């Protein structure tokens, strides 16, 4: 399964609770898509939100975000990682 980092650019003023709610919407809408959202980060000042997920392709990631009401502005596959 491929890993993806996506960016949402218009979420200025986002609170931690709102980020959690958006992440939970993605988790609820990922059923049956082969997508799993792992983590989300947000910057309320810039309005940028970053989501780490795994799934079959970019289109599947975007499909879940659209169902949740917040399509991503950009989605990048991240084939190399370290911990």
Residue frames as a rotation matrix with the C-alpha (Angstrom) as fourth column:
UNK 1
0.587 0.809 0.000 0.00
0.809 -0.587 0.000 0.00
0.000 0.000 -1.000 0.00
UNK 2
-0.252 -0.663 0.705 1.35
0.644 -0.658 -0.389 3.43
0.722 0.356 0.593 -0.96
UNK 3
-0.081 0.144 -0.986 1.68
0.880 -0.455 -0.138 6.34
-0.468 -0.879 -0.090 1.48
UNK 4
-0.010 0.195 0.981 0.43
0.709 -0.691 0.145 9.85
0.706 0.696 -0.131 0.71
UNK 5
-0.546 -0.059 -0.836 0.75
0.639 -0.674 -0.370 13.32
-0.541 -0.736 0.406 2.24
UNK 6
-0.052 0.561 0.826 -1.96
0.857 -0.400 0.325 15.75
0.513 0.725 -0.460 1.27
UNK 7
-0.889 -0.286 -0.356 -2.42
0.413 -0.837 -0.358 19.46
-0.195 -0.466 0.863 1.85
UNK 8
0.304 0.930 0.206 -5.53
0.925 -0.340 0.169 21.54
0.228 0.139 -0.964 2.48
UNK 9
-0.615 -0.746 0.256 -4.78
0.711 -0.665 -0.229 25.27
0.341 0.041 0.939 2.15
UNK 10
-0.481 0.491 0.726 -7.90
-0.185 -0.867 0.463 27.15
0.857 0.088 0.508 3.25
UNK 11
0.335 0.591 -0.734 -8.52
0.598 0.469 0.650 26.24
0.728 -0.657 -0.196 6.89
UNK 12
-0.606 -0.568 0.557 -7.44
-0.005 -0.698 -0.717 29.41
0.795 -0.437 0.420 8.72
UNK 13
-0.296 0.445 0.845 -8.52
-0.897 -0.433 -0.085 29.54
0.328 -0.783 0.528 12.33
UNK 14
0.284 0.382 -0.880 -8.93
-0.199 0.921 0.335 25.77
0.938 0.080 0.337 12.54
UNK 15
0.250 -0.151 0.957 -9.06
-0.968 -0.059 0.243 24.52
0.020 -0.987 -0.161 16.13
UNK 16
-0.820 -0.558 0.124 -7.74
-0.570 0.817 -0.088 21.22
-0.053 -0.143 -0.988 17.44
UNK 17
-0.352 0.777 0.521 -11.34
-0.075 0.532 -0.844 20.03
-0.933 -0.336 -0.129 17.92
UNK 18
0.571 0.561 -0.599 -12.23
-0.607 -0.204 -0.768 20.94
-0.553 0.802 0.224 14.33
UNK 19
-0.224 -0.738 -0.636 -9.14
-0.948 0.318 -0.034 19.11
0.228 0.595 -0.771 13.04
UNK 20
-0.857 -0.046 0.514 -10.12
-0.278 0.879 -0.386 16.06
-0.434 -0.474 -0.766 15.08
UNK 21
0.129 0.985 0.118 -13.67
-0.213 0.144 -0.966 16.22
-0.968 0.100 0.229 13.70
UNK 22
0.464 -0.020 -0.886 -12.38
-0.878 -0.146 -0.456 16.43
-0.120 0.989 -0.085 10.10
UNK 23
-0.629 -0.753 -0.192 -9.99
-0.759 0.649 -0.057 13.52
0.167 0.109 -0.980 10.71
UNK 24
-0.640 0.465 0.611 -12.80
-0.133 0.717 -0.684 11.46
-0.757 -0.519 -0.397 12.24
UNK 25
0.463 0.789 -0.404 -14.98
-0.549 -0.102 -0.829 12.20
-0.696 0.606 0.386 9.18
UNK 26
0.017 -0.551 -0.835 -12.22
-0.961 0.221 -0.165 10.82
0.275 0.805 -0.526 6.97
UNK 27
-0.879 -0.356 0.318 -11.94
-0.451 0.839 -0.305 7.71
-0.158 -0.411 -0.898 9.15
UNK 28
-0.186 0.903 0.387 -15.69
-0.174 0.357 -0.918 7.15
-0.967 -0.238 0.091 8.93
UNK 29
0.653 0.504 -0.566 -15.71
-0.569 -0.167 -0.805 7.60
-0.500 0.848 0.177 5.14
UNK 30
-0.281 -0.857 -0.431 -12.70
-0.954 0.200 0.225 5.42
-0.106 0.474 -0.874 4.35
UNK 31
-0.132 0.288 0.948 -14.65
-0.300 0.900 -0.315 2.17
-0.945 -0.326 -0.032 4.78
UNK 32
0.512 0.390 0.765 -14.44
0.424 0.659 -0.620 -0.01
-0.747 0.643 0.172 1.68
UNK 33
0.950 -0.147 -0.276 -12.04
-0.302 -0.654 -0.694 2.31
-0.079 0.743 -0.665 -0.19
UNK 34
0.588 -0.801 -0.112 -8.70
0.729 0.585 -0.356 0.71
0.350 0.128 0.928 0.69
UNK 35
-0.016 -0.536 0.844 -7.68
-0.027 -0.843 -0.537 4.04
1.000 -0.031 -0.001 2.25
UNK 36
0.496 0.157 -0.854 -6.57
0.843 0.152 0.517 4.60
0.211 -0.976 -0.056 5.84
UNK 37
0.443 -0.299 0.845 -5.90
-0.161 -0.954 -0.253 8.06
0.882 -0.024 -0.471 7.25
UNK 38
0.099 -0.560 -0.822 -3.12
0.763 0.573 -0.299 7.79
0.638 -0.598 0.484 9.83
UNK 39
-0.190 -0.259 -0.947 -2.51
0.850 -0.526 -0.027 11.29
-0.491 -0.810 0.320 11.16
UNK 40
0.436 0.323 0.840 -3.35
0.700 -0.709 -0.090 14.95
0.566 0.627 -0.535 10.58
UNK 41
-0.403 -0.566 -0.720 -1.56
0.830 -0.557 -0.026 18.19
-0.386 -0.608 0.694 11.46
UNK 42
0.458 0.603 0.653 -2.80
0.808 -0.588 -0.023 21.74
0.370 0.538 -0.757 11.15
UNK 43
-0.737 -0.607 -0.298 -1.58
0.668 -0.720 -0.186 25.32
-0.102 -0.336 0.936 11.35
UNK 44
0.239 0.951 -0.195 -4.47
0.898 -0.293 -0.329 27.66
-0.370 -0.096 -0.924 12.22
UNK 45
0.047 -0.290 -0.956 -2.43
0.008 -0.957 0.291 30.74
-0.999 -0.021 -0.043 11.27
UNK 46
-0.818 -0.413 -0.400 -1.59
-0.391 -0.112 0.914 29.70
-0.422 0.904 -0.070 7.69
UNK 47
0.225 0.970 -0.096 -4.72
-0.852 0.148 -0.503 27.60
-0.473 0.195 0.859 7.29
UNK 48
-0.137 -0.357 -0.924 -2.72
-0.782 0.611 -0.120 24.64
0.608 0.707 -0.363 6.04
UNK 49
0.450 0.264 0.853 -3.62
-0.706 0.690 0.159 21.10
-0.547 -0.674 0.496 7.09
UNK 50
-0.366 -0.648 -0.668 -1.51
-0.867 0.498 -0.008 18.03
0.338 0.576 -0.744 6.31
UNK 51
0.605 0.584 0.541 -2.83
-0.709 0.705 0.031 14.46
-0.363 -0.402 0.840 6.29
UNK 52
-0.634 -0.754 -0.170 -0.79
-0.770 0.595 0.230 11.26
-0.073 0.277 -0.958 6.18
UNK 53
0.459 0.826 0.328 -2.60
-0.708 0.563 -0.426 8.28
-0.536 -0.036 0.843 4.72
UNK 54
-0.794 -0.567 0.216 -2.13
-0.285 0.663 0.692 5.02
-0.536 0.488 -0.689 2.91
UNK 55
0.339 0.936 0.089 -4.15
-0.289 0.193 -0.938 3.78
-0.895 0.293 0.336 0.01
UNK 56
0.334 -0.156 0.929 -4.14
0.700 0.701 -0.134 2.45
-0.631 0.696 0.344 -3.52
UNK 57
-0.353 -0.423 0.835 -3.76
0.882 -0.449 0.146 5.83
0.313 0.787 0.531 -5.30
UNK 58
-0.991 -0.088 -0.105 -4.29
0.115 -0.952 -0.282 9.60
-0.075 -0.292 0.954 -5.12
UNK 59
-0.540 0.841 0.028 -7.80
-0.368 -0.266 0.891 9.35
0.757 0.471 0.453 -6.52
UNK 60
0.055 0.547 -0.836 -8.91
0.595 0.654 0.467 7.08
0.802 -0.523 -0.289 -3.66
UNK 61
-0.622 -0.341 -0.705 -7.49
0.775 -0.403 -0.488 9.53
-0.118 -0.850 0.514 -1.10
UNK 62
-0.969 0.246 0.020 -9.29
-0.234 -0.944 0.233 12.44
0.076 0.221 0.972 -2.75
UNK 63
-0.317 0.900 -0.298 -12.54
0.022 0.321 0.947 10.47
0.948 0.294 -0.122 -2.97
UNK 64
-0.065 0.258 -0.964 -12.60
0.943 0.332 0.025 10.02
0.326 -0.907 -0.265 0.82
UNK 65
-0.812 -0.280 -0.511 -11.76
0.461 -0.846 -0.268 13.69
-0.358 -0.453 0.816 1.42
UNK 66
-0.818 0.565 0.105 -14.57
-0.287 -0.560 0.777 14.74
0.498 0.606 0.621 -0.94
UNK 67
-0.054 0.810 -0.583 -17.06
0.462 0.538 0.705 12.51
0.885 -0.232 -0.403 0.90
UNK 68
-0.158 -0.103 -0.982 -15.94
0.986 -0.068 -0.152 14.19
-0.051 -0.992 0.112 4.11
UNK 69
0.803 0.592 0.070 -16.52
0.596 -0.796 -0.104 17.66
-0.006 0.126 -0.992 2.66
UNK 70
0.678 -0.622 -0.391 -12.90
-0.391 -0.756 0.525 18.83
-0.622 -0.203 -0.756 2.49
UNK 71
0.901 -0.357 0.247 -11.13
0.416 0.546 -0.727 17.86
0.125 0.758 0.641 -0.75
UNK 72
0.235 -0.915 -0.327 -7.35
0.592 -0.132 0.795 18.19
-0.771 -0.381 0.510 -0.70
UNK 73
0.738 -0.090 -0.669 -5.63
-0.449 -0.805 -0.388 20.94
-0.504 0.586 -0.634 -2.67
UNK 74
0.109 -0.761 -0.640 -2.60
-0.876 0.231 -0.423 18.74
0.470 0.607 -0.641 -3.35
UNK 75
0.862 0.086 0.499 -1.78
-0.330 0.843 0.425 15.06
-0.384 -0.531 0.755 -2.82
UNK 76
0.130 -0.911 -0.392 1.76
-0.942 0.010 -0.335 13.70
0.309 0.412 -0.857 -2.93
UNK 77
0.903 -0.017 -0.429 2.83
0.091 0.984 0.153 10.07
0.419 -0.177 0.890 -2.93
UNK 78
0.361 -0.804 0.472 5.70
-0.931 -0.340 0.131 9.56
0.055 -0.487 -0.872 -0.46
UNK 79
0.766 0.017 -0.643 7.45
-0.233 0.939 -0.252 6.34
0.600 0.343 0.723 -1.50
UNK 80
-0.149 -0.888 -0.435 10.45
0.432 0.337 -0.836 6.72
0.889 -0.312 0.334 0.85
UNK 81
0.638 0.328 0.697 10.31
-0.442 -0.585 0.680 7.20
0.631 -0.742 -0.228 4.63
UNK 82
-0.425 -0.733 -0.530 12.38
0.251 0.467 -0.848 6.66
0.870 -0.494 -0.014 7.77
UNK 83
0.764 0.628 0.148 11.57
0.005 -0.234 0.972 6.63
0.646 -0.742 -0.182 11.46
